[in-house]
């Protein structure tokens, strides 16, 4: 099947900010559309999305955040290269790389390249009469990932109600994704109930659907979540464990880590000890970005003393970037990576990063962003790539539940097995 049309346009993400959509039409009359996400807590080493700040395309009411430059790049530069080609994801991604050979896709904009790349993946899957999940895993049993779900949010996602970004739960004792999600919903609703009973403000929902409740310390926030787990009748640690997204780059000034809520500052060495004590004293099995994105020595120092079972995950550290992943592998600075397609800019090279991580015994967690949309391709990628884990946000907001519902659909309709990397 050949490509007959490639078209880009501007849409809104879940925060009301502009983002890019791209459609690819084929000779059978079908059209395949993908919308890209955008982050709030972004690493400086991510692929560069293109926005209109300072350009003649900047739209007044979007304060320069419009994406008409990226859209124009799709319609004026990318489309003419692809029309009349046979649909092939690898061919499309190769042409995008040739058109913009920069590492960070700064010329075309990673939001432009990813939108076209994702639309090509969907179109290529259609051409083979497959779902996107089956496009990447054609015949074997599909592996449904373990969910990692926000309960409390702070940092850049919730107006700094906590110094760290998120406290999440992982239903390690669940036997199926359906059971896992039912536990998560119950815990999230119990946390909202307990927050209201304590007088805490819970009507502020964070970007990713977590509860934005203020706490005096990270420890108290962890204790609140463990209480919520216990109140629904589940066992902390053996059935449901905690995960933290620290997003430490957000409060690192280049010399010290500064907690605003406790008014405490830590040197890198002191913060390594603090994180070590925190993960020892709380039922935490995964910690993301405990140190700043370029504080490699702290990552290495912590990884040397961390329990082997603790998942030490790089997001801002690694930014779905092959070179940075290889540096982490060589320096033994982490043992898990967050996989975000928009940090990379192309579907195929995102998958290459995941494959390299897996080849070096890293856990892989396919992740959404704070600015999401109603597309569900992320769930298919996590399943098709056998990622093992998925991080979408909470269970509030249709842009989050679209992904959870797609996983429920796959588990109900396909030959599947629920993965538990923590067994």
C-alpha atoms as a printed R data frame, in Angstrom:
    type eleno elety resid chain resno       x       y      z
1   ATOM     1    CA   UNK     A     1   0.000   0.000  0.000
2   ATOM     2    CA   UNK     A     2   1.230   3.477 -0.835
3   ATOM     3    CA   UNK     A     3   1.054   6.755  1.066
4   ATOM     4    CA   UNK     A     4  -1.342   9.192 -0.591
5   ATOM     5    CA   UNK     A     5  -1.309  12.018  1.952
6   ATOM     6    CA   UNK     A     6   0.646  13.232  4.980
7   ATOM     7    CA   UNK     A     7  -0.952  16.038  6.958
8   ATOM     8    CA   UNK     A     8   0.002  17.776 10.203
9   ATOM     9    CA   UNK     A     9  -2.101  20.033 12.373
10  ATOM    10    CA   UNK     A    10  -2.253  21.523 15.862
11  ATOM    11    CA   UNK     A    11  -4.339  19.997 18.677
12  ATOM    12    CA   UNK     A    12  -4.446  20.389 22.467
13  ATOM    13    CA   UNK     A    13  -2.957  18.134 25.118
14  ATOM    14    CA   UNK     A    14  -4.524  17.327 28.487
15  ATOM    15    CA   UNK     A    15  -3.177  20.546 30.007
16  ATOM    16    CA   UNK     A    16  -4.695  22.716 27.287
17  ATOM    17    CA   UNK     A    17  -1.315  23.296 25.612
18  ATOM    18    CA   UNK     A    18  -0.836  22.912 21.871
19  ATOM    19    CA   UNK     A    19   0.744  19.765 20.496
20  ATOM    20    CA   UNK     A    20   1.179  18.134 17.097
21  ATOM    21    CA   UNK     A    21  -1.045  15.626 15.297
22  ATOM    22    CA   UNK     A    22  -0.141  13.908 12.054
23  ATOM    23    CA   UNK     A    23  -2.242  11.792  9.688
24  ATOM    24    CA   UNK     A    24  -1.080   9.393  6.994
25  ATOM    25    CA   UNK     A    25  -3.565   8.260  4.343
26  ATOM    26    CA   UNK     A    26  -3.111   5.138  2.224
27  ATOM    27    CA   UNK     A    27  -4.283   3.956 -1.165
28  ATOM    28    CA   UNK     A    28  -7.011   1.801  0.419
29  ATOM    29    CA   UNK     A    29  -8.710   4.991  1.627
30  ATOM    30    CA   UNK     A    30  -7.729   4.577  5.297
31  ATOM    31    CA   UNK     A    31  -6.247   7.369  7.427
32  ATOM    32    CA   UNK     A    32  -4.072   6.831 10.490
33  ATOM    33    CA   UNK     A    33  -3.573   9.620 13.017
34  ATOM    34    CA   UNK     A    34  -1.224  10.048 15.978
35  ATOM    35    CA   UNK     A    35  -0.992  12.845 18.495
36  ATOM    36    CA   UNK     A    36   2.201  13.419 20.474
37  ATOM    37    CA   UNK     A    37   2.506  14.137 24.202
38  ATOM    38    CA   UNK     A    38   4.575  16.814 25.897
39  ATOM    39    CA   UNK     A    39   6.277  16.912 29.288
40  ATOM    40    CA   UNK     A    40   6.334  19.441 32.129
41  ATOM    41    CA   UNK     A    41   9.301  18.044 34.016
42  ATOM    42    CA   UNK     A    42  11.631  17.765 31.039
43  ATOM    43    CA   UNK     A    43  15.267  16.745 30.989
44  ATOM    44    CA   UNK     A    44  17.692  19.088 29.241
45  ATOM    45    CA   UNK     A    45  19.010  16.190 27.149
46  ATOM    46    CA   UNK     A    46  15.642  15.280 25.610
47  ATOM    47    CA   UNK     A    47  14.968  15.587 21.902
48  ATOM    48    CA   UNK     A    48  13.759  19.117 21.220
49  ATOM    49    CA   UNK     A    49  10.128  19.812 20.519
50  ATOM    50    CA   UNK     A    50   9.600  22.831 18.274
51  ATOM    51    CA   UNK     A    51   7.358  25.649 19.477
52  ATOM    52    CA   UNK     A    52   6.648  29.068 18.010
53  ATOM    53    CA   UNK     A    53   8.094  31.292 20.746
54  ATOM    54    CA   UNK     A    54   9.449  34.453 19.158
55  ATOM    55    CA   UNK     A    55   8.463  33.479 15.621
56  ATOM    56    CA   UNK     A    56   5.901  35.035 13.302
57  ATOM    57    CA   UNK     A    57   3.822  31.872 13.768
58  ATOM    58    CA   UNK     A    58   3.397  32.439 17.532
59  ATOM    59    CA   UNK     A    59  -0.270  32.553 18.459
60  ATOM    60    CA   UNK     A    60  -1.113  35.286 20.938
61  ATOM    61    CA   UNK     A    61  -3.388  33.291 23.204
62  ATOM    62    CA   UNK     A    62  -0.990  30.362 23.542
63  ATOM    63    CA   UNK     A    63   1.849  32.574 24.824
64  ATOM    64    CA   UNK     A    64   4.262  31.332 22.189
65  ATOM    65    CA   UNK     A    65   3.614  27.652 22.926
66  ATOM    66    CA   UNK     A    66   1.806  27.025 19.630
67  ATOM    67    CA   UNK     A    67   3.345  24.458 17.281
68  ATOM    68    CA   UNK     A    68   2.618  25.851 13.828
69  ATOM    69    CA   UNK     A    69   6.313  25.731 12.879
70  ATOM    70    CA   UNK     A    70   6.380  21.994 13.574
71  ATOM    71    CA   UNK     A    71   3.111  21.562 11.674
72  ATOM    72    CA   UNK     A    72   4.529  23.483  8.719
73  ATOM    73    CA   UNK     A    73   7.576  21.226  8.722
74  ATOM    74    CA   UNK     A    74   5.283  18.216  8.357
75  ATOM    75    CA   UNK     A    75   3.210  19.704  5.572
76  ATOM    76    CA   UNK     A    76   5.950  21.485  3.629
77  ATOM    77    CA   UNK     A    77   9.108  19.425  4.199
78  ATOM    78    CA   UNK     A    78   8.166  15.909  5.328
79  ATOM    79    CA   UNK     A    79   5.020  15.232  3.281
80  ATOM    80    CA   UNK     A    80   6.598  15.712 -0.173
81  ATOM    81    CA   UNK     A    81   9.274  13.112  0.704
82  ATOM    82    CA   UNK     A    82   6.769  10.419  1.691
83  ATOM    83    CA   UNK     A    83   3.852  10.687 -0.730
84  ATOM    84    CA   UNK     A    84   3.754   7.782 -3.245
85  ATOM    85    CA   UNK     A    85   6.103   5.690 -1.077
86  ATOM    86    CA   UNK     A    86   5.132   2.205  0.039
87  ATOM    87    CA   UNK     A    87   4.120   2.403  3.703
88  ATOM    88    CA   UNK     A    88   6.970   1.219  5.912
89  ATOM    89    CA   UNK     A    89   7.813   2.465  9.392
90  ATOM    90    CA   UNK     A    90  11.535   1.833  8.938
91  ATOM    91    CA   UNK     A    91  11.566   3.667  5.603
92  ATOM    92    CA   UNK     A    92   9.669   6.654  7.026
93  ATOM    93    CA   UNK     A    93  11.972   6.905 10.031
94  ATOM    94    CA   UNK     A    94  15.056   6.636  7.814
95  ATOM    95    CA   UNK     A    95  13.804   9.491  5.645
96  ATOM    96    CA   UNK     A    96  13.030  11.618  8.701
97  ATOM    97    CA   UNK     A    97  16.567  11.006  9.978
98  ATOM    98    CA   UNK     A    98  18.052  11.968  6.625
99  ATOM    99    CA   UNK     A    99  15.955  15.133  6.460
100 ATOM   100    CA   UNK     A   100  16.975  16.128  9.989
101 ATOM   101    CA   UNK     A   101  20.260  14.416 10.934
102 ATOM   102    CA   UNK     A   102  20.580  16.333 14.217
103 ATOM   103    CA   UNK     A   103  20.697  14.133 17.323
104 ATOM   104    CA   UNK     A   104  17.860  15.988 19.058
105 ATOM   105    CA   UNK     A   105  15.631  16.593 15.980
106 ATOM   106    CA   UNK     A   106  15.905  20.324 16.631
107 ATOM   107    CA   UNK     A   107  15.562  21.279 12.953
108 ATOM   108    CA   UNK     A   108  12.193  19.665 12.251
109 ATOM   109    CA   UNK     A   109  11.114  19.392 15.893
110 ATOM   110    CA   UNK     A   110  10.836  16.071 17.713
111 ATOM   111    CA   UNK     A   111   7.103  16.731 18.026
112 ATOM   112    CA   UNK     A   112   6.884  16.803 14.227
113 ATOM   113    CA   UNK     A   113   9.071  13.737 13.611
114 ATOM   114    CA   UNK     A   114   7.389  11.633 16.290
115 ATOM   115    CA   UNK     A   115   3.873  12.471 15.102
116 ATOM   116    CA   UNK     A   116   4.733  11.281 11.586
117 ATOM   117    CA   UNK     A   117   6.675   8.266 12.870
118 ATOM   118    CA   UNK     A   118   3.773   7.130 15.057
119 ATOM   119    CA   UNK     A   119   1.255   7.660 12.254
120 ATOM   120    CA   UNK     A   120   3.519   5.563 10.021
121 ATOM   121    CA   UNK     A   121   3.637   2.780 12.627
122 ATOM   122    CA   UNK     A   122  -0.160   2.745 12.807
123 ATOM   123    CA   UNK     A   123  -0.480   2.810  9.026
124 ATOM   124    CA   UNK     A   124   2.108   0.046  8.541
125 ATOM   125    CA   UNK     A   125   0.330  -2.105 11.135
126 ATOM   126    CA   UNK     A   126  -2.947  -1.526  9.296
127 ATOM   127    CA   UNK     A   127  -1.316  -2.513  6.033
128 ATOM   128    CA   UNK     A   128  -0.418  -5.843  7.639
129 ATOM   129    CA   UNK     A   129  -3.917  -6.182  9.157
130 ATOM   130    CA   UNK     A   130  -2.500  -6.096 12.685
131 ATOM   131    CA   UNK     A   131  -2.953  -4.090 15.839
132 ATOM   132    CA   UNK     A   132   0.052  -1.988 16.802
133 ATOM   133    CA   UNK     A   133   0.843  -4.434 19.601
134 ATOM   134    CA   UNK     A   134   0.756  -7.371 17.159
135 ATOM   135    CA   UNK     A   135   2.816  -5.405 14.640
136 ATOM   136    CA   UNK     A   136   5.739  -5.573 17.066
137 ATOM   137    CA   UNK     A   137   4.937  -9.030 18.532
138 ATOM   138    CA   UNK     A   138   3.423 -10.934 15.642
139 ATOM   139    CA   UNK     A   139   2.919 -14.475 16.919
140 ATOM   140    CA   UNK     A   140   4.055 -14.960 20.500
141 ATOM   141    CA   UNK     A   141   1.942 -14.524 23.603
142 ATOM   142    CA   UNK     A   142   1.460 -10.837 24.373
143 ATOM   143    CA   UNK     A   143   3.008  -9.662 27.633
144 ATOM   144    CA   UNK     A   144   0.884  -7.191 29.595
145 ATOM   145    CA   UNK     A   145   3.067  -4.776 31.607
146 ATOM   146    CA   UNK     A   146   2.985  -4.166 35.341
147 ATOM   147    CA   UNK     A   147   1.405  -0.745 36.027
148 ATOM   148    CA   UNK     A   148   3.118   1.908 38.118
149 ATOM   149    CA   UNK     A   149   0.445   4.437 39.129
150 ATOM   150    CA   UNK     A   150   0.445   7.902 40.709
151 ATOM   151    CA   UNK     A   151  -1.368   8.360 44.003
152 ATOM   152    CA   UNK     A   152   0.218  11.592 45.264
153 ATOM   153    CA   UNK     A   153   1.816  14.244 43.084
154 ATOM   154    CA   UNK     A   154   3.946  17.308 43.731
155 ATOM   155    CA   UNK     A   155   6.865  18.977 42.022
156 ATOM   156    CA   UNK     A   156   6.278  20.372 38.533
157 ATOM   157    CA   UNK     A   157   3.066  18.300 38.231
158 ATOM   158    CA   UNK     A   158   1.225  19.847 41.176
159 ATOM   159    CA   UNK     A   159   2.460  23.306 42.084
160 ATOM   160    CA   UNK     A   160   5.138  21.944 44.459
161 ATOM   161    CA   UNK     A   161   2.752  20.523 47.055
162 ATOM   162    CA   UNK     A   162   5.592  18.069 47.729
163 ATOM   163    CA   UNK     A   163   9.261  18.535 46.960
164 ATOM   164    CA   UNK     A   164   9.419  15.272 45.042
165 ATOM   165    CA   UNK     A   165   7.266  14.718 41.983
166 ATOM   166    CA   UNK     A   166   5.209  11.580 42.634
167 ATOM   167    CA   UNK     A   167   4.503   8.778 45.061
168 ATOM   168    CA   UNK     A   168   3.242   5.790 43.116
169 ATOM   169    CA   UNK     A   169   2.092   2.256 43.828
170 ATOM   170    CA   UNK     A   170   2.991  -1.035 42.136
171 ATOM   171    CA   UNK     A   171   0.556  -3.942 42.668
172 ATOM   172    CA   UNK     A   172   3.266  -6.600 42.866
173 ATOM   173    CA   UNK     A   173   0.909  -9.277 44.225
174 ATOM   174    CA   UNK     A   174  -1.706  -9.014 41.473
175 ATOM   175    CA   UNK     A   175  -2.191 -12.024 39.225
176 ATOM   176    CA   UNK     A   176  -3.629 -10.160 36.236
177 ATOM   177    CA   UNK     A   177  -3.721  -6.628 34.879
178 ATOM   178    CA   UNK     A   178  -7.455  -6.490 35.546
179 ATOM   179    CA   UNK     A   179  -6.901  -7.339 39.205
180 ATOM   180    CA   UNK     A   180  -3.968  -4.918 39.425
181 ATOM   181    CA   UNK     A   181  -6.045  -2.026 38.112
182 ATOM   182    CA   UNK     A   182  -8.934  -2.792 40.482
183 ATOM   183    CA   UNK     A   183  -6.539  -2.597 43.438
184 ATOM   184    CA   UNK     A   184  -5.102   0.675 42.160
185 ATOM   185    CA   UNK     A   185  -8.537   2.287 41.754
186 ATOM   186    CA   UNK     A   186  -9.509   1.282 45.289
187 ATOM   187    CA   UNK     A   187  -6.295   2.670 46.781
188 ATOM   188    CA   UNK     A   188  -6.531   5.914 44.854
189 ATOM   189    CA   UNK     A   189 -10.134   6.442 45.996
190 ATOM   190    CA   UNK     A   190  -9.230   5.546 49.588
191 ATOM   191    CA   UNK     A   191  -6.415   8.107 49.494
192 ATOM   192    CA   UNK     A   192  -8.886  10.765 48.344
193 ATOM   193    CA   UNK     A   193 -11.296   9.766 51.154
194 ATOM   194    CA   UNK     A   194  -8.592   9.867 53.819
195 ATOM   195    CA   UNK     A   195  -7.353  13.196 52.519
196 ATOM   196    CA   UNK     A   196 -10.797  14.719 52.860
197 ATOM   197    CA   UNK     A   197 -11.297  13.266 56.330
198 ATOM   198    CA   UNK     A   198  -8.005  14.773 57.499
199 ATOM   199    CA   UNK     A   199  -8.971  18.186 56.188
200 ATOM   200    CA   UNK     A   200  -6.346  18.188 53.457
201 ATOM   201    CA   UNK     A   201  -7.251  19.834 50.164
202 ATOM   202    CA   UNK     A   202  -7.868  17.085 47.612
203 ATOM   203    CA   UNK     A   203  -9.817  18.926 44.955
204 ATOM   204    CA   UNK     A   204  -6.590  19.884 43.208
205 ATOM   205    CA   UNK     A   205  -5.765  17.116 40.755
206 ATOM   206    CA   UNK     A   206  -2.246  17.081 39.359
207 ATOM   207    CA   UNK     A   207  -1.346  17.003 35.661
208 ATOM   208    CA   UNK     A   208  -1.238  13.195 35.625
209 ATOM   209    CA   UNK     A   209  -4.344  12.640 37.764
210 ATOM   210    CA   UNK     A   210  -2.667  12.128 41.145
211 ATOM   211    CA   UNK     A   211  -3.857  13.806 44.330
212 ATOM   212    CA   UNK     A   212  -2.108  17.077 45.147
213 ATOM   213    CA   UNK     A   213  -2.073  16.910 48.948
214 ATOM   214    CA   UNK     A   214   0.565  18.890 50.827
215 ATOM   215    CA   UNK     A   215   2.812  17.013 53.269
216 ATOM   216    CA   UNK     A   216   5.538  18.247 55.602
217 ATOM   217    CA   UNK     A   217   7.931  15.542 54.468
218 ATOM   218    CA   UNK     A   218   8.367  12.752 51.950
219 ATOM   219    CA   UNK     A   219   8.233  10.251 54.804
220 ATOM   220    CA   UNK     A   220   4.782  11.433 55.913
221 ATOM   221    CA   UNK     A   221   3.533  11.259 52.345
222 ATOM   222    CA   UNK     A   222   4.780   7.665 52.049
223 ATOM   223    CA   UNK     A   223   3.074   6.764 55.319
224 ATOM   224    CA   UNK     A   224  -0.180   8.243 54.028
225 ATOM   225    CA   UNK     A   225  -0.065   6.046 50.936
226 ATOM   226    CA   UNK     A   226   0.782   2.909 52.938
227 ATOM   227    CA   UNK     A   227  -2.184   3.664 55.207
228 ATOM   228    CA   UNK     A   228  -4.411   3.922 52.125
229 ATOM   229    CA   UNK     A   229  -3.177   0.513 50.962
230 ATOM   230    CA   UNK     A   230  -3.871  -1.067 54.341
231 ATOM   231    CA   UNK     A   231  -7.334   0.516 54.587
232 ATOM   232    CA   UNK     A   232  -8.530  -1.303 51.453
233 ATOM   233    CA   UNK     A   233  -7.360  -4.612 52.937
234 ATOM   234    CA   UNK     A   234  -4.159  -5.130 50.956
235 ATOM   235    CA   UNK     A   235  -0.740  -5.954 52.354
236 ATOM   236    CA   UNK     A   236   1.997  -3.368 52.014
237 ATOM   237    CA   UNK     A   237   5.116  -4.766 50.398
238 ATOM   238    CA   UNK     A   238   3.879  -8.214 49.415
239 ATOM   239    CA   UNK     A   239   0.743  -7.137 47.521
240 ATOM   240    CA   UNK     A   240   1.289  -3.435 46.859
241 ATOM   241    CA   UNK     A   241   4.618  -1.587 47.149
242 ATOM   242    CA   UNK     A   242   5.662   2.035 46.720
243 ATOM   243    CA   UNK     A   243   7.621   3.768 43.974
244 ATOM   244    CA   UNK     A   244   8.981   7.317 44.007
245 ATOM   245    CA   UNK     A   245   9.599   9.768 41.200
246 ATOM   246    CA   UNK     A   246  11.959  12.220 42.892
247 ATOM   247    CA   UNK     A   247  12.697  14.433 39.842
248 ATOM   248    CA   UNK     A   248  15.723  15.708 41.740
249 ATOM   249    CA   UNK     A   249  16.937  17.950 38.928
250 ATOM   250    CA   UNK     A   250  14.026  20.232 39.794
251 ATOM   251    CA   UNK     A   251  15.492  21.154 43.191
252 ATOM   252    CA   UNK     A   252  19.236  20.799 42.555
253 ATOM   253    CA   UNK     A   253  21.032  24.151 42.291
254 ATOM   254    CA   UNK     A   254  24.300  22.750 40.968
255 ATOM   255    CA   UNK     A   255  25.763  22.264 44.427
256 ATOM   256    CA   UNK     A   256  23.007  21.191 46.778
257 ATOM   257    CA   UNK     A   257  19.620  19.500 46.818
258 ATOM   258    CA   UNK     A   258  17.134  21.903 48.413
259 ATOM   259    CA   UNK     A   259  13.859  20.789 49.997
260 ATOM   260    CA   UNK     A   260  11.488  23.742 50.358
261 ATOM   261    CA   UNK     A   261   8.923  22.031 52.627
262 ATOM   262    CA   UNK     A   262  11.463  21.083 55.305
263 ATOM   263    CA   UNK     A   263  13.827  23.964 54.525
264 ATOM   264    CA   UNK     A   264  16.734  21.530 54.332
265 ATOM   265    CA   UNK     A   265  19.672  21.447 51.947
266 ATOM   266    CA   UNK     A   266  21.862  18.448 51.210
267 ATOM   267    CA   UNK     A   267  25.231  18.069 49.566
268 ATOM   268    CA   UNK     A   268  25.369  15.310 46.974
269 ATOM   269    CA   UNK     A   269  26.938  12.944 49.501
270 ATOM   270    CA   UNK     A   270  24.307  13.819 52.110
271 ATOM   271    CA   UNK     A   271  21.512  13.311 49.615
272 ATOM   272    CA   UNK     A   272  22.855   9.886 48.655
273 ATOM   273    CA   UNK     A   273  22.600   8.959 52.337
274 ATOM   274    CA   UNK     A   274  19.114  10.490 52.604
275 ATOM   275    CA   UNK     A   275  17.822   8.501 49.627
276 ATOM   276    CA   UNK     A   276  19.456   5.367 51.027
277 ATOM   277    CA   UNK     A   277  17.739   5.829 54.387
278 ATOM   278    CA   UNK     A   278  14.405   6.632 52.716
279 ATOM   279    CA   UNK     A   279  14.402   3.500 50.572
280 ATOM   280    CA   UNK     A   280  15.490   1.379 53.552
281 ATOM   281    CA   UNK     A   281  12.803   2.669 55.904
282 ATOM   282    CA   UNK     A   282   9.840   2.743 53.489
283 ATOM   283    CA   UNK     A   283   8.353  -0.097 51.369
284 ATOM   284    CA   UNK     A   284   9.893   1.364 48.198
285 ATOM   285    CA   UNK     A   285  10.885  -0.976 45.378
286 ATOM   286    CA   UNK     A   286  11.497   1.609 42.641
287 ATOM   287    CA   UNK     A   287  13.005   5.084 42.688
288 ATOM   288    CA   UNK     A   288  13.167   7.344 39.655
289 ATOM   289    CA   UNK     A   289  15.568  10.254 39.187
290 ATOM   290    CA   UNK     A   290  16.786  10.336 42.806
291 ATOM   291    CA   UNK     A   291  19.632  12.586 41.687
292 ATOM   292    CA   UNK     A   292  20.051  15.387 39.147
293 ATOM   293    CA   UNK     A   293  20.395  14.636 35.461
294 ATOM   294    CA   UNK     A   294  24.150  15.321 35.329
295 ATOM   295    CA   UNK     A   295  25.137  14.356 38.880
296 ATOM   296    CA   UNK     A   296  26.559  11.079 37.589
297 ATOM   297    CA   UNK     A   297  28.775  10.534 40.622
298 ATOM   298    CA   UNK     A   298  25.813  10.469 43.013
299 ATOM   299    CA   UNK     A   299  23.995   7.998 40.767
300 ATOM   300    CA   UNK     A   300  27.052   5.772 40.751
301 ATOM   301    CA   UNK     A   301  27.656   6.100 44.492
302 ATOM   302    CA   UNK     A   302  24.057   5.240 45.305
303 ATOM   303    CA   UNK     A   303  23.927   2.304 42.896
304 ATOM   304    CA   UNK     A   304  26.953   0.806 44.665
305 ATOM   305    CA   UNK     A   305  25.128   0.702 48.014
306 ATOM   306    CA   UNK     A   306  21.509   0.196 46.889
307 ATOM   307    CA   UNK     A   307  19.860  -3.187 47.486
308 ATOM   308    CA   UNK     A   308  19.975  -5.330 44.349
309 ATOM   309    CA   UNK     A   309  16.183  -5.627 44.338
310 ATOM   310    CA   UNK     A   310  15.690  -1.839 44.263
311 ATOM   311    CA   UNK     A   311  14.834  -0.470 40.821
312 ATOM   312    CA   UNK     A   312  17.004   2.620 40.280
313 ATOM   313    CA   UNK     A   313  15.525   4.297 37.228
314 ATOM   314    CA   UNK     A   314  16.766   7.076 34.996
315 ATOM   315    CA   UNK     A   315  14.380   9.462 33.272
316 ATOM   316    CA   UNK     A   316  15.995  12.916 33.142
317 ATOM   317    CA   UNK     A   317  19.315  11.088 33.473
318 ATOM   318    CA   UNK     A   318  18.835   8.962 30.359
319 ATOM   319    CA   UNK     A   319  16.106  10.723 28.299
320 ATOM   320    CA   UNK     A   320  15.581   7.661 26.086
321 ATOM   321    CA   UNK     A   321  18.973   8.469 24.569
322 ATOM   322    CA   UNK     A   322  21.262   5.643 23.450
323 ATOM   323    CA   UNK     A   323  24.500   7.453 24.288
324 ATOM   324    CA   UNK     A   324  23.379   8.346 27.793
325 ATOM   325    CA   UNK     A   325  22.085   4.822 28.356
326 ATOM   326    CA   UNK     A   326  25.462   3.420 27.320
327 ATOM   327    CA   UNK     A   327  27.170   5.782 29.754
328 ATOM   328    CA   UNK     A   328  24.912   4.529 32.557
329 ATOM   329    CA   UNK     A   329  25.629   0.925 31.611
330 ATOM   330    CA   UNK     A   330  29.393   1.522 31.639
331 ATOM   331    CA   UNK     A   331  29.350   3.434 34.938
332 ATOM   332    CA   UNK     A   332  26.760   1.160 36.589
333 ATOM   333    CA   UNK     A   333  24.727   4.219 37.529
334 ATOM   334    CA   UNK     A   334  21.213   2.732 37.212
335 ATOM   335    CA   UNK     A   335  19.421  -0.540 36.493
336 ATOM   336    CA   UNK     A   336  16.222   0.697 34.840
337 ATOM   337    CA   UNK     A   337  15.182   3.205 32.216
338 ATOM   338    CA   UNK     A   338  12.005   5.150 31.546
339 ATOM   339    CA   UNK     A   339  11.140   4.917 27.854
340 ATOM   340    CA   UNK     A   340   9.423   8.021 26.453
341 ATOM   341    CA   UNK     A   341   9.035   8.216 22.693
342 ATOM   342    CA   UNK     A   342   8.895  12.009 22.643
343 ATOM   343    CA   UNK     A   343  12.256  12.214 24.420
344 ATOM   344    CA   UNK     A   344  13.684  10.431 21.403
345 ATOM   345    CA   UNK     A   345  11.644  11.584 18.418
346 ATOM   346    CA   UNK     A   346  11.267   8.374 16.377
347 ATOM   347    CA   UNK     A   347   9.541   5.059 17.029
348 ATOM   348    CA   UNK     A   348  12.346   2.884 15.659
349 ATOM   349    CA   UNK     A   349  15.161   4.564 17.568
350 ATOM   350    CA   UNK     A   350  13.062   4.557 20.753
351 ATOM   351    CA   UNK     A   351  12.734   0.796 20.349
352 ATOM   352    CA   UNK     A   352  16.493   0.521 19.791
353 ATOM   353    CA   UNK     A   353  17.095   2.194 23.159
354 ATOM   354    CA   UNK     A   354  14.707  -0.242 24.844
355 ATOM   355    CA   UNK     A   355  16.442  -3.205 23.198
356 ATOM   356    CA   UNK     A   356  19.871  -2.004 24.319
357 ATOM   357    CA   UNK     A   357  18.579  -1.544 27.866
358 ATOM   358    CA   UNK     A   358  17.087  -5.022 27.942
359 ATOM   359    CA   UNK     A   359  20.286  -6.550 26.507
360 ATOM   360    CA   UNK     A   360  22.133  -5.096 29.498
361 ATOM   361    CA   UNK     A   361  19.633  -6.336 32.100
362 ATOM   362    CA   UNK     A   362  17.934  -2.982 32.635
363 ATOM   363    CA   UNK     A   363  14.248  -2.964 33.519
364 ATOM   364    CA   UNK     A   364  12.245  -0.983 30.970
365 ATOM   365    CA   UNK     A   365   9.217   1.178 31.788
366 ATOM   366    CA   UNK     A   366   7.265   2.692 28.897
367 ATOM   367    CA   UNK     A   367   5.903   6.025 30.073
368 ATOM   368    CA   UNK     A   368   3.351   8.701 29.229
369 ATOM   369    CA   UNK     A   369   3.930  12.429 29.833
370 ATOM   370    CA   UNK     A   370   2.155  15.090 31.877
371 ATOM   371    CA   UNK     A   371   0.676  16.589 28.707
372 ATOM   372    CA   UNK     A   372  -1.157  13.618 27.177
373 ATOM   373    CA   UNK     A   373  -4.044  12.998 24.797
374 ATOM   374    CA   UNK     A   374  -6.756  10.437 24.113
375 ATOM   375    CA   UNK     A   375  -4.564   8.189 21.939
376 ATOM   376    CA   UNK     A   376  -3.842   4.679 23.221
377 ATOM   377    CA   UNK     A   377  -0.782   3.809 21.097
378 ATOM   378    CA   UNK     A   378   1.410   3.910 24.221
379 ATOM   379    CA   UNK     A   379  -0.312   0.815 25.611
380 ATOM   380    CA   UNK     A   380   0.256  -1.051 22.349
381 ATOM   381    CA   UNK     A   381   3.920  -0.089 22.318
382 ATOM   382    CA   UNK     A   382   4.417  -1.261 25.910
383 ATOM   383    CA   UNK     A   383   2.802  -4.595 25.089
384 ATOM   384    CA   UNK     A   384   4.304  -5.042 21.634
385 ATOM   385    CA   UNK     A   385   7.760  -4.244 22.950
386 ATOM   386    CA   UNK     A   386   7.339  -6.538 26.013
387 ATOM   387    CA   UNK     A   387   8.478  -3.616 28.153
388 ATOM   388    CA   UNK     A   388   7.571  -5.231 31.470
389 ATOM   389    CA   UNK     A   389   6.226  -2.064 33.089
390 ATOM   390    CA   UNK     A   390   4.096   0.931 32.122
391 ATOM   391    CA   UNK     A   391   3.698   4.332 33.769
392 ATOM   392    CA   UNK     A   392   0.725   6.373 32.585
393 ATOM   393    CA   UNK     A   393  -0.248   8.547 35.538
394 ATOM   394    CA   UNK     A   394  -3.277   7.936 37.738
395 ATOM   395    CA   UNK     A   395  -6.749   6.537 37.040
396 ATOM   396    CA   UNK     A   396  -8.449   9.913 36.585
397 ATOM   397    CA   UNK     A   397  -8.663  11.651 33.215
398 ATOM   398    CA   UNK     A   398  -9.663  10.110 29.902
399 ATOM   399    CA   UNK     A   399  -6.174  10.690 28.511
400 ATOM   400    CA   UNK     A   400  -4.883   8.304 31.221
401 ATOM   401    CA   UNK     A   401  -7.741   5.818 31.174
402 ATOM   402    CA   UNK     A   402  -7.518   5.483 27.381
403 ATOM   403    CA   UNK     A   403  -4.224   3.662 27.959
404 ATOM   404    CA   UNK     A   404  -5.494   1.560 30.882
405 ATOM   405    CA   UNK     A   405  -8.633   0.645 28.934
406 ATOM   406    CA   UNK     A   406  -6.583  -0.464 25.947
407 ATOM   407    CA   UNK     A   407  -4.577  -2.783 28.216
408 ATOM   408    CA   UNK     A   408  -7.818  -4.176 29.633
409 ATOM   409    CA   UNK     A   409  -9.009  -4.760 26.056
410 ATOM   410    CA   UNK     A   410  -5.821  -6.561 25.070
411 ATOM   411    CA   UNK     A   411  -5.945  -8.773 28.156
412 ATOM   412    CA   UNK     A   412  -9.588  -9.637 27.467
413 ATOM   413    CA   UNK     A   413  -9.269 -10.307 23.740
414 ATOM   414    CA   UNK     A   414  -5.745 -11.600 23.092
415 ATOM   415    CA   UNK     A   415  -3.591 -14.464 24.284
416 ATOM   416    CA   UNK     A   416  -1.706 -12.672 27.064
417 ATOM   417    CA   UNK     A   417   0.398 -13.105 30.158
418 ATOM   418    CA   UNK     A   418   0.681 -10.512 32.924
419 ATOM   419    CA   UNK     A   419   4.300  -9.621 33.595
420 ATOM   420    CA   UNK     A   420   5.735  -9.089 37.073
421 ATOM   421    CA   UNK     A   421   9.373  -7.966 36.953
422 ATOM   422    CA   UNK     A   422   9.478  -7.820 40.757
423 ATOM   423    CA   UNK     A   423   8.915 -11.545 41.390
